[in-house]
Structure formats: C-alpha cells, structure tokens
Amino acid sequence: MRLDSVSGFPGRGQGPVATVFEVKLVVQVKLLPTPEQAAALAATLHAVNAAATAVSHTAYATHTFGVYDLRRLVYGELRADGLSAQTAQHVIKKVADAYATLRGLVRAGRLTGRRRRKAESTPIAFRPEAAHPFDDRCLSWRIDARTVSIRTVRGRIKDLAFTGSAEQLTMLAAHRRGESDLVCRDGMWFLIATCEVPEAPLNAEPCGWIGVDRGIVNLATTSDGVDHSGEGLARYRRRMARLRAELQAKGTKSARRKLKKRAGREARHATHTNHKISKEIVADAQRTGRGIAVEDLAGIRERVRLWPSQRATLSSWPFHQLGEFLAYKARRAGVPYTGVDPACTSQTCPVSWCGSVGRGNRPSRDLFSCRSCGFAGPADHIAALNVARRAQVAWVFVNTPNDPAVESGVSASRACPPDRRERRKPRAASALGR
C-alpha cells in the first residue's frame, strides 16, 4: 500500500479543517490464469506496449506530448492496428504521462547532466511486459467469486481467478475506485487496484508528540525510549550481499536462475520490517492521543559526507519508505504527523532550562552527555526527545496565526547556533524537565 499526494492537515491560520480527505492505497492480488488465459494476457501486454513505443516515437518526432494533440495524430492508426477504442485511449495517455514524468524529473533537478542528455536524446521505450492500466470498461471485478473479466487482444476473458487475503478482499469490495494495472512479474500475473479509503477525523489538538529518530544502527528510536534495532536487517542484508556475490562469481545457468529467484527478496524484507515498525508507532500514538514527528531527511544524501564504505549502505537504506508508511498510516488513523528540522537534534540537550548545543555533547555515536548540565543518555533517544519538542512548537505555530512569540519559538527550534557554543549553566541533577 502507498500514500497519495493529497494532504488533509490544516494550513497556517486555518485552524482545524473539517474537510474529510481520502487516502489512496493500492491492493495487489495474484491472478491464477490457465495457460490459454496467460497467453492472451501476455499477447495483450506485448501489443499495447509495442503500440505505446510506436506512439512515443511519433510524439518525439513531432514534439507533440499533450494527450489531446497526440490523440488527433495517432488514434486512427491505433484503431486500424486492431486496438479497441478504450485500449487506444489508455495507450495514448500512458505515453503522455511518461513524457510528463520526464519533464517533472528535469524541473525538480533529479535528472541532470549526462543522465538528462541520455534521457532526452531518444524517445521513451516501453518494455514488452511493462504494466498497463485497465478501467472498469475493460476490467470488471467479482469479489465474492474471486474472479475478474478482462478485455484482451484475443477477446474478453471471463472467470479469470485471483487470490488474496481476507483483508484485501474487504478493501477491494468497499473502497476500490478507478483503474487497475495488469502486471507480469517473473512469470506471475498480478492486478494492482487503487482504493480510496476515507481518513479518520484528525486529532488537531494532540496531548503530546512521539518523536521518531531514524537511523541505521537503530531503524527507529522513539521519544518513549523504544528502540527498533536495525541490526537484524543489517545482518540479513550482509548475508544476501554475500550470497549474491557468490552466485555472480559462479556465472552458471543455475546460479543465474537462483539470482533471478532471489531478486526483490531483500527489498520485500525491508518493506515488511518498515510496515511492522510504522504500525506499532501509529497504534501507540492513536492509543495515547499524541502526534508523530520525524526528522525531515530530504536531501540527506547530498548534505552528508561519507566514507566510501558507507555510501552503499546509506543509499540503499529505506529511510524514506519508513517515513511514507508512518505518514499514510497516521492519516488513516487521524493521528497528526509532521516533519521537523533535523539540525543538531543529537547534539542538543533536551533539558528544558539547559538546551546546550555542541559537538562535545556527543562524545561517541551511541552516547550523549551534556557538557553544561551533565544530562546523559543514548544519543538516538536524545534526538527523538528533541524531535518531539520541536514538533510541539511547530504544531502550535501552524494552528496559532500571527503570534510573534510562537513564531520566534519556531525559529529558535529550527536553528542550530552557527558557532555551536555551549550555554553554560549551573550544574544540577540530571533529570529531564527539572
């Protein structure tokens, strides 16, 4: 399941918003076709993707990338080639969306230099087995019978069986909307359906915040002191990397089959781990009436400098995925969710009257020890406490417009002193909040 791009949180100066939004999720079910049905599905994917590649060449040659203009150019040819009217419309829209995505990547600065020149120098091509969308005119569901009827280039296939869990079937029956994608993966067939689930009413006045610090040694550490260790996942990934290297070194046909079979297993394991962690954190926040706050780690790969041995680990670690899972699960449960500035969270003393900031407060990766007041604890837990404090100030700022005192508080919470000098205060008992 994944989160859509619509946000239901109130903007500054608006106060609590009563509008109910919907969360877009996807449900994947496995098809169980007969050999004849599988051949028809394969022929359909090959036909529509070959047509999409041809349309892409026409669009590139004529610089025509809009849906309506492209339709005037190629719709007649697609119909003459034997595609149905609705399938031809989907092929045209698929090509237009692909070029719109390419332009979006360029504008966002995510495709630059040689990669951009390579992407823009040739027309977009579609793999023969690339996914293709089907709307309710081309695909109909019978949830109770666990079958679908789908239009192919060899005619409509009826009573095509599929399988799914009870939760998936309930979701499909109650919330399925719009198109479904036909996907072929490793010889298996899947349908990915879009579901629009209403959000729970947002708790606009949380009684506190659960700060979440994401990392590699600990995948997630909360301000409540709960650690979700990443050692098990790291050990699993090291073992998978060793097995991949051994199979690649053999180079035999059997080794290549095993590599193909193992493809995606590591990513699925990491996804499962992130789902479990996010589900537990959201359930805790919902039960206690609190919100969830995370560090905004956008662009972290460009901001930090790493040793070469660390680059592969950071680049492949699922930080963003855990944040997405927390966000959409929080929205479904009506739990407030926000991101805060991550600057100096693990170097700032969380004691309310201290707040000392400095590199010296973190003598090692795992330990925090304030040089001003003596407060000490695990560095990840300290960072989570500071994330929760910043979220409390930021949320008040969002819901309390035109308050200079609050605005100054947010500025202070987001700013890391440039000289990183500690503010010396009298030594006292190392108790949080005293």
C-alpha positions as CSV (number, residue, x, y, z in Angstrom):
1,M,0.0,0.0,0.0
2,R,1.2,3.5,-0.6
3,L,0.2,7.1,0.2
4,D,-1.2,9.6,-2.3
5,S,-0.2,13.2,-2.6
6,V,-3.3,14.8,-1.0
7,S,-2.8,16.3,2.4
8,G,-5.5,16.7,5.0
9,F,-3.6,18.7,7.6
10,P,-4.6,22.3,8.3
11,G,-2.5,25.1,6.9
12,R,-1.3,28.1,8.9
13,G,-4.0,30.3,10.1
14,Q,-6.8,28.0,9.2
15,G,-7.2,26.1,12.4
16,P,-8.7,22.6,12.4
17,V,-10.1,21.6,9.0
18,A,-13.4,19.7,8.9
19,T,-13.0,18.5,5.3
20,V,-12.6,14.7,5.0
21,F,-10.0,13.6,2.6
22,E,-9.3,10.2,1.3
23,V,-6.1,8.2,1.3
24,K,-5.2,6.4,-1.9
25,L,-3.9,2.9,-1.3
26,V,-3.1,0.1,-3.7
27,V,-4.0,-3.6,-3.2
28,Q,-2.2,-6.2,-5.2
29,V,-3.8,-9.6,-5.9
30,K,-2.4,-12.6,-7.7
31,L,-4.1,-13.9,-10.8
32,L,-4.4,-17.6,-11.4
33,P,-4.8,-17.9,-15.2
34,T,-4.9,-21.1,-17.2
35,P,-2.2,-21.5,-19.9
36,E,-4.6,-20.2,-22.6
37,Q,-5.5,-17.2,-20.4
38,A,-1.9,-16.5,-19.6
39,A,-1.0,-16.5,-23.3
40,A,-3.8,-14.0,-24.0
41,L,-2.6,-11.7,-21.2
42,A,0.9,-11.9,-22.5
43,A,-0.2,-11.1,-26.1
44,T,-2.1,-8.1,-24.8
45,L,0.8,-6.6,-22.8
46,H,3.1,-7.1,-25.8
47,A,0.6,-5.5,-28.2
48,V,-0.2,-2.4,-26.0
49,N,3.5,-1.8,-25.2
50,A,4.6,-2.1,-28.8
51,A,1.9,0.4,-29.7
52,A,3.0,2.7,-26.9
53,T,6.6,2.6,-28.1
54,A,5.4,3.5,-31.6
55,V,3.3,6.4,-30.3
56,S,6.3,7.6,-28.3
57,H,8.4,7.8,-31.4
58,T,5.7,9.8,-33.1
59,A,5.4,12.1,-30.2
60,Y,9.1,12.6,-30.0
61,A,9.5,13.3,-33.7
62,T,6.6,15.8,-33.8
63,H,7.2,17.3,-30.3
64,T,3.6,16.5,-29.5
65,F,3.2,15.4,-25.9
66,G,-0.3,16.5,-24.9
67,V,-3.0,13.9,-24.7
68,Y,-5.5,15.7,-26.9
69,D,-3.0,16.7,-29.6
70,L,-1.4,13.2,-29.6
71,R,-4.8,11.6,-29.9
72,R,-5.5,13.5,-33.1
73,L,-2.3,12.2,-34.6
74,V,-2.3,8.5,-33.7
75,Y,-5.8,7.4,-32.6
76,G,-6.8,6.4,-36.1
77,E,-3.7,4.3,-36.6
78,L,-4.1,2.5,-33.3
79,R,-7.7,1.6,-34.1
80,A,-6.6,0.4,-37.6
81,D,-4.0,-1.8,-35.9
82,G,-6.8,-3.6,-34.1
83,L,-6.8,-2.0,-30.6
84,S,-10.2,-1.3,-29.1
85,A,-11.2,2.3,-28.6
86,Q,-10.6,2.3,-24.8
87,T,-7.3,0.5,-25.1
88,A,-6.1,3.0,-27.6
89,Q,-7.0,5.9,-25.3
90,H,-5.0,4.2,-22.5
91,V,-2.0,3.8,-24.7
92,I,-2.0,7.5,-25.7
93,K,-2.4,8.6,-22.1
94,K,0.3,6.2,-21.0
95,V,2.8,7.9,-23.4
96,A,1.7,11.4,-22.4
97,D,2.1,10.6,-18.7
98,A,5.6,9.1,-19.4
99,Y,6.8,12.3,-21.0
100,A,5.2,14.4,-18.3
101,T,7.1,12.4,-15.7
102,L,10.3,13.0,-17.6
103,R,9.7,16.8,-17.6
104,G,8.9,16.7,-13.9
105,L,12.1,15.0,-13.1
106,V,14.1,17.6,-15.1
107,R,12.3,20.5,-13.5
108,A,12.8,19.1,-10.0
109,G,16.6,18.7,-10.7
110,R,16.5,15.0,-10.2
111,L,17.7,14.3,-13.8
112,T,20.8,16.3,-14.7
113,G,24.0,16.2,-16.7
114,R,24.7,13.1,-18.7
115,R,21.6,11.2,-17.4
116,R,19.4,14.1,-18.6
117,R,21.1,14.2,-22.0
118,K,20.7,10.5,-22.4
119,A,17.0,10.5,-21.4
120,E,16.2,13.4,-23.7
121,S,18.2,12.2,-26.7
122,T,15.9,9.3,-27.6
123,P,12.2,8.5,-27.5
124,I,10.9,6.7,-24.4
125,A,10.6,3.0,-25.0
126,F,8.3,0.6,-23.1
127,R,9.3,-2.9,-22.1
128,P,7.2,-5.7,-23.7
129,E,5.9,-6.8,-20.3
130,A,5.5,-3.3,-18.8
131,A,2.4,-2.8,-16.7
132,H,-0.7,-1.4,-18.4
133,P,-3.9,0.2,-16.9
134,F,-7.4,-1.1,-17.3
135,D,-10.5,0.9,-16.3
136,D,-14.0,-0.5,-15.5
137,R,-14.9,-0.7,-19.2
138,C,-12.1,-3.1,-19.8
139,L,-11.9,-4.9,-16.5
140,S,-14.7,-5.9,-14.2
141,W,-14.4,-7.5,-10.7
142,R,-16.4,-10.2,-9.0
143,I,-15.0,-10.0,-5.5
144,D,-17.3,-12.7,-4.0
145,A,-16.4,-15.2,-6.7
146,R,-12.8,-14.1,-6.7
147,T,-12.8,-13.7,-10.5
148,V,-12.3,-10.9,-13.0
149,S,-13.3,-10.3,-16.6
150,I,-10.7,-8.6,-18.7
151,R,-10.6,-7.5,-22.3
152,T,-7.6,-8.7,-24.3
153,V,-6.4,-8.6,-27.9
154,R,-7.8,-12.1,-28.2
155,G,-11.2,-11.2,-26.9
156,R,-12.6,-10.9,-23.4
157,I,-11.5,-13.4,-20.8
158,K,-14.2,-14.3,-18.3
159,D,-13.9,-16.0,-14.9
160,L,-10.2,-15.3,-14.5
161,A,-9.4,-16.4,-11.0
162,F,-7.4,-14.4,-8.5
163,T,-6.4,-14.9,-4.9
164,G,-6.0,-12.5,-2.0
165,S,-6.2,-12.3,1.8
166,A,-9.5,-11.5,3.6
167,E,-8.3,-8.0,4.4
168,Q,-7.5,-7.4,0.7
169,L,-10.9,-8.7,-0.4
170,T,-12.7,-6.5,2.1
171,M,-10.7,-3.4,1.0
172,L,-11.5,-4.1,-2.7
173,A,-15.2,-4.6,-2.1
174,A,-15.5,-1.4,0.0
175,H,-13.1,1.1,-1.4
176,R,-11.9,0.1,-4.9
177,R,-12.0,3.1,-7.3
178,G,-10.6,3.9,-10.8
179,E,-8.1,1.9,-12.8
180,S,-6.3,-1.3,-12.1
181,D,-2.9,-2.2,-13.5
182,L,-2.0,-5.6,-15.1
183,V,1.5,-6.6,-14.1
184,C,3.6,-9.6,-15.1
185,R,6.5,-10.3,-12.7
186,D,8.8,-13.4,-13.0
187,G,6.1,-15.3,-15.0
188,M,3.4,-14.5,-12.4
189,W,0.4,-12.2,-13.1
190,F,-0.9,-9.6,-10.7
191,L,-3.6,-6.9,-10.6
192,I,-2.9,-3.8,-8.7
193,A,-6.1,-2.0,-7.8
194,T,-6.5,1.6,-6.5
195,C,-8.6,2.0,-3.3
196,E,-9.7,5.3,-1.8
197,V,-10.0,5.0,2.0
198,P,-11.6,7.8,4.0
199,E,-9.4,9.3,6.6
200,A,-10.3,9.2,10.3
201,P,-11.1,12.7,11.8
202,L,-7.8,14.4,12.5
203,N,-6.9,15.0,16.1
204,A,-5.9,18.6,15.7
205,E,-5.1,19.1,19.4
206,P,-2.7,16.2,20.4
207,C,-1.8,15.9,24.0
208,G,1.8,15.4,23.1
209,W,4.2,14.0,20.5
210,I,6.1,10.9,19.8
211,G,9.4,11.9,18.3
212,V,11.0,9.4,15.9
213,D,14.7,9.3,15.1
214,R,15.5,7.2,12.1
215,G,18.9,5.7,11.7
216,I,20.9,2.7,10.5
217,V,22.0,1.1,13.8
218,N,18.5,1.7,15.1
219,L,15.9,1.9,12.4
220,A,13.7,4.0,14.6
221,T,14.0,5.2,18.2
222,T,11.0,7.0,19.8
223,S,11.0,9.6,22.5
224,D,9.4,7.0,24.7
225,G,12.7,5.1,24.7
226,V,11.6,2.3,22.4
227,D,14.3,1.1,20.0
228,H,13.6,-0.7,16.8
229,S,17.0,-2.1,16.2
230,G,18.3,-2.4,12.6
231,E,21.0,-5.0,13.4
232,G,18.8,-7.9,12.3
233,L,18.0,-6.2,9.0
234,A,21.7,-5.2,8.5
235,R,22.8,-8.8,9.2
236,Y,20.2,-10.1,6.7
237,R,21.4,-7.7,4.0
238,R,25.0,-8.6,4.6
239,R,24.1,-12.3,4.2
240,M,22.2,-11.5,1.0
241,A,25.1,-9.5,-0.4
242,R,27.5,-12.4,0.3
243,L,25.1,-14.9,-1.4
244,R,24.7,-12.6,-4.5
245,A,28.5,-12.2,-4.8
246,E,29.0,-16.0,-4.6
247,L,26.3,-16.7,-7.3
248,Q,27.6,-13.9,-9.6
249,A,31.1,-15.3,-9.3
250,K,29.9,-18.8,-10.5
251,G,28.1,-17.5,-13.5
252,T,26.4,-20.7,-14.3
253,K,22.9,-21.1,-15.6
254,S,21.7,-22.5,-12.3
255,A,23.3,-19.5,-10.5
256,R,21.6,-17.1,-12.7
257,R,18.2,-18.8,-12.0
258,K,18.8,-18.5,-8.3
259,L,19.8,-14.8,-8.6
260,K,16.6,-14.2,-10.5
261,K,14.6,-16.0,-7.9
262,R,16.2,-14.0,-5.1
263,A,15.6,-10.7,-6.9
264,G,13.5,-8.4,-4.8
265,R,13.6,-10.6,-1.7
266,E,15.8,-8.1,0.2
267,A,13.5,-5.2,-0.7
268,R,10.4,-7.1,0.4
269,H,12.0,-8.0,3.7
270,A,12.9,-4.3,4.4
271,T,9.4,-3.3,3.4
272,H,7.9,-5.8,5.8
273,T,10.1,-4.6,8.6
274,N,9.1,-0.9,8.0
275,H,5.4,-1.9,7.9
276,K,5.7,-3.5,11.4
277,I,7.6,-0.6,12.9
278,S,5.3,2.1,11.5
279,K,2.2,0.1,12.5
280,E,3.4,-0.1,16.1
281,I,4.3,3.6,16.4
282,V,1.0,4.7,14.9
283,A,-1.0,2.4,17.1
284,D,0.8,3.8,20.2
285,A,0.2,7.4,19.1
286,Q,-3.5,6.7,18.4
287,R,-4.0,5.0,21.8
288,T,-2.4,7.8,23.7
289,G,-3.8,10.7,21.7
290,R,-0.5,12.0,20.6
291,G,1.0,13.0,17.2
292,I,4.0,11.7,15.4
293,A,7.1,13.8,14.5
294,V,10.0,12.7,12.3
295,E,13.1,14.5,11.1
296,D,12.9,15.9,7.6
297,L,15.7,13.9,5.9
298,A,15.0,15.2,2.4
299,G,18.3,15.6,0.5
300,I,20.4,13.8,3.2
301,R,22.5,12.1,0.6
302,E,23.6,15.4,-0.8
303,R,24.2,17.1,2.6
304,V,26.3,14.5,4.3
305,R,29.9,13.3,3.6
306,L,30.5,9.6,3.9
307,W,33.4,7.2,3.7
308,P,33.2,5.1,0.5
309,S,32.3,2.0,2.6
310,Q,29.3,3.8,4.0
311,R,27.8,5.1,0.7
312,A,26.1,1.9,-0.5
313,T,24.6,1.4,2.9
314,L,23.1,4.9,3.2
315,S,22.0,5.0,-0.5
316,S,20.0,1.7,-0.1
317,W,18.7,2.2,3.4
318,P,14.9,2.6,3.4
319,F,14.6,6.0,5.3
320,H,12.1,7.5,3.0
321,Q,9.9,4.4,2.9
322,L,9.6,4.3,6.7
323,G,8.5,8.0,6.7
324,E,5.9,7.3,4.0
325,F,4.5,4.4,5.9
326,L,4.2,6.4,9.1
327,A,2.6,9.3,7.1
328,Y,-0.2,7.3,5.4
329,K,-0.9,5.1,8.5
330,A,-1.1,8.2,10.6
331,R,-3.6,9.8,8.2
332,R,-5.8,6.7,8.2
333,A,-5.9,6.7,12.0
334,G,-6.4,10.5,12.3
335,V,-3.0,11.0,14.0
336,P,-1.2,14.3,13.4
337,Y,2.1,13.8,11.5
338,T,4.7,16.4,10.9
339,G,8.4,16.8,10.0
340,V,10.9,19.0,11.7
341,D,14.4,20.3,11.0
342,P,16.9,17.6,11.9
343,A,19.8,20.1,12.6
344,C,21.6,19.3,15.8
345,T,18.9,17.0,17.3
346,S,21.5,14.6,18.7
347,Q,23.8,17.4,20.0
348,T,21.2,19.5,21.8
349,C,20.4,19.0,25.5
350,P,16.7,18.2,25.9
351,V,16.6,19.6,29.5
352,S,14.1,22.5,29.3
353,W,16.3,25.0,31.2
354,C,19.6,24.0,29.6
355,G,19.3,23.4,25.8
356,S,23.1,23.4,25.3
357,V,24.2,22.7,21.8
358,G,27.6,21.4,20.7
359,R,29.6,18.6,19.2
360,G,31.2,18.0,22.5
361,N,27.8,16.8,23.9
362,R,28.1,13.7,21.8
363,P,31.4,12.0,22.7
364,S,30.5,8.9,20.7
365,R,28.0,7.7,18.2
366,D,25.8,6.0,20.8
367,L,26.2,8.4,23.8
368,F,25.0,11.9,24.6
369,S,26.5,13.7,27.6
370,C,25.7,17.4,28.1
371,R,28.9,19.3,29.0
372,S,26.8,22.0,30.6
373,C,24.3,20.3,32.9
374,G,25.6,16.7,32.9
375,F,22.4,15.1,31.5
376,A,23.3,11.9,29.7
377,G,21.6,9.2,27.7
378,P,21.6,7.2,24.4
379,A,22.1,9.6,21.6
380,D,19.2,8.3,19.5
381,H,16.8,8.7,22.4
382,I,18.0,12.3,22.9
383,A,17.5,13.1,19.3
384,A,13.9,11.7,19.4
385,L,13.2,13.8,22.5
386,N,14.4,16.9,20.6
387,V,12.3,16.0,17.6
388,A,9.2,15.8,19.8
389,R,9.9,19.2,21.4
390,R,10.3,20.8,18.0
391,A,7.1,19.3,16.8
392,Q,5.1,20.7,19.7
393,V,6.3,24.2,18.9
394,A,5.8,23.8,15.2
395,W,2.3,22.5,15.6
396,V,1.3,25.4,17.8
397,F,2.8,27.7,15.2
398,V,0.7,26.1,12.4
399,N,-2.6,26.4,14.4
400,T,-1.9,29.8,16.0
401,P,-1.6,32.5,13.4
402,N,0.0,35.9,13.9
403,D,1.7,35.1,17.2
404,P,5.2,36.7,17.3
405,A,6.2,34.7,20.4
406,V,5.3,31.4,18.8
407,E,7.0,32.4,15.5
408,S,10.2,33.2,17.3
409,G,10.0,29.9,19.2
410,V,9.8,28.0,15.9
411,S,12.7,29.9,14.5
412,A,14.7,29.1,17.6
413,S,13.8,25.4,17.4
414,R,14.8,25.1,13.8
415,A,18.1,27.0,14.1
416,C,21.4,25.4,15.2
417,P,23.8,28.0,16.6
418,P,26.4,28.7,13.9
419,D,29.3,28.7,16.4
420,R,27.9,25.7,18.3
421,R,29.0,27.2,21.6
422,E,27.5,25.7,24.7
423,R,25.5,27.9,27.0
424,R,27.0,27.3,30.5
425,K,24.5,27.0,33.3
426,P,24.9,25.9,36.9
427,R,25.3,22.1,37.3
428,A,22.2,20.4,38.7
429,A,20.6,17.0,39.0
430,S,20.4,15.3,35.6
431,A,16.7,14.9,35.5
432,L,14.7,15.7,32.4
433,G,12.5,18.7,32.8
434,R,13.8,19.9,36.2
